[in-house]
Amino acid sequence: MGLFHTLSNVFKRRTIWRQHEPWQSISPEPEIEPSNPPDRESLIALVNSFPYWYQRIYLGQGVYTLPVVQLHNYVWQTIKTMLPDGFKGASILDVGTNAGYFCIQAKLNGAAQVVGVDFEDRYLKQAETCRSIWKLDIDYRQTDIDQLQLHTMGQRFDLVIFTGILYHLKNPLGVLEQMASLCNDAIVVETEVISPRHRNVLHVRQGPLGRSVVTPSHTGFMKFIEKYELNGDGSNWWVPDEECVLGMLRTAGFKYFSQPHYFGETRMLVVATQQPQSILQIA
Ligand SMILES: C[S@@+](CC[C@H](N)C(=O)[O-])C[C@H]1O[C@@H](n2cnc3c(N)ncnc32)[C@H](O)[C@@H]1O
């Protein structure tokens, strides 16, 4: 009876969290066509010439780099709801650009200047391939953002797109501080997070000097990932909770925040701005 009770509670909890995955039921918007794309067979051959794609990008003639809609497609839909008039000539930095999905969307939606950075050559080759099919002016640069020398960027940007990258960084707070000094307006952060379940608790010493005591704490954590515990991917380092993400962004200098938006239990998007007025409507 005790075991049955425990198992059925676990099942109930899982069911509750499954209901919190509305992004899985959103249909993606129809895509626009690139002008004069290569023929369908050539596009399929191009896609197949790469052994692995992470992003689903439309290349024209009904051909996508991946058959199934991915998280980043839903992330873009969420960002788009905050951009009623598009990017309005803004300059955009896309960090961890991968095959350049967000750079392409930015260019197609009115951004004036778009720079995408990634440290993986194989992804930058994909980005360049997709960019050339769309004939868009996008500047891709090979950069390890954990080792970024700020002066090498040579400019500031209105908007930083920082999706799917925070948990890959060894030095997340330092990089967010650099992003704040590169950013005139807003940063879009989408990241893996610790589940916001209320039962998460750590016992840590807190309080003024000399009177601090071990106290239960429910938020403001970041979990270190030493090896392959998350998705078997050795490039994951830190998983923060929501409050930790917000606290790091405040520490970096961002002042105004959108309501956090969840994609499932452990992916969260938040927009942070430096001033109350932003290209992105966060209210
Ligand atoms: C999970 S993918 C996210 C891609 C894209 N931003 C998105 O949201 O769909 C992470 C990307 O960040 C890149 N990346 C990871 N660590 C990086 C680093 N230190 N510097 C630059 N790029 C990095 C990876 O190569 C990969 O393309």
Ligand as a Chemical Component Dictionary entry (heavy atoms), coordinates in Angstrom:
data_LIG
# 
_chem_comp.id                   LIG 
_chem_comp.type                 NON-POLYMER 
_chem_comp.pdbx_formal_charge   0 
_chem_comp.three_letter_code    LIG 
# 
loop_
_chem_comp_atom.comp_id 
_chem_comp_atom.atom_id 
_chem_comp_atom.alt_atom_id 
_chem_comp_atom.type_symbol 
_chem_comp_atom.charge 
_chem_comp_atom.model_Cartn_x 
_chem_comp_atom.model_Cartn_y 
_chem_comp_atom.model_Cartn_z 
_chem_comp_atom.pdbx_ordinal 
LIG C1  C1  C 0  22.205 24.110 -27.773 1  
LIG S1  S1  S 1  22.911 24.908 -29.157 2  
LIG C2  C2  C 0  21.845 26.332 -29.264 3  
LIG C3  C3  C 0  21.861 26.945 -30.634 4  
LIG C4  C4  C 0  20.967 28.185 -30.798 5  
LIG N1  N1  N 0  21.437 29.308 -30.015 6  
LIG C5  C5  C 0  19.540 27.846 -30.490 7  
LIG O1  O1  O 0  18.976 28.368 -29.513 8  
LIG O2  O2  O -1 18.947 27.064 -31.242 9  
LIG C6  C6  C 0  24.394 25.605 -28.459 10 
LIG C7  C7  C 0  25.283 26.285 -29.488 11 
LIG O3  O3  O 0  26.225 27.074 -28.791 12 
LIG C8  C8  C 0  27.521 26.805 -29.280 13 
LIG N2  N2  N 0  28.459 27.025 -28.157 14 
LIG C9  C9  C 0  28.564 26.319 -27.012 15 
LIG N3  N3  N 0  29.517 26.828 -26.217 16 
LIG C10 C10 C 0  30.026 27.893 -26.880 17 
LIG C11 C11 C 0  31.048 28.838 -26.587 18 
LIG N4  N4  N 0  31.760 28.768 -25.459 19 
LIG N5  N5  N 0  31.303 29.816 -27.482 20 
LIG C12 C12 C 0  30.593 29.897 -28.641 21 
LIG N6  N6  N 0  29.628 29.022 -28.981 22 
LIG C13 C13 C 0  29.344 28.040 -28.115 23 
LIG C14 C14 C 0  27.470 25.378 -29.779 24 
LIG O4  O4  O 0  28.490 25.124 -30.735 25 
LIG C15 C15 C 0  26.079 25.310 -30.351 26 
LIG O5  O5  O 0  26.026 25.727 -31.681 27 
# 
loop_
_chem_comp_bond.comp_id 
_chem_comp_bond.atom_id_1 
_chem_comp_bond.atom_id_2 
_chem_comp_bond.value_order 
_chem_comp_bond.pdbx_ordinal 
LIG C1  S1  SING 1  
LIG S1  C2  SING 2  
LIG S1  C6  SING 3  
LIG C2  C3  SING 4  
LIG C3  C4  SING 5  
LIG C4  N1  SING 6  
LIG C4  C5  SING 7  
LIG C5  O1  DOUB 8  
LIG C5  O2  SING 9  
LIG C6  C7  SING 10 
LIG C7  O3  SING 11 
LIG C7  C15 SING 12 
LIG O3  C8  SING 13 
LIG C8  N2  SING 14 
LIG C8  C14 SING 15 
LIG N2  C9  SING 16 
LIG N2  C13 SING 17 
LIG C9  N3  DOUB 18 
LIG N3  C10 SING 19 
LIG C10 C11 SING 20 
LIG C10 C13 DOUB 21 
LIG C11 N4  SING 22 
LIG C11 N5  DOUB 23 
LIG N5  C12 SING 24 
LIG C12 N6  DOUB 25 
LIG N6  C13 SING 26 
LIG C14 O4  SING 27 
LIG C14 C15 SING 28 
LIG C15 O5  SING 29 
# 
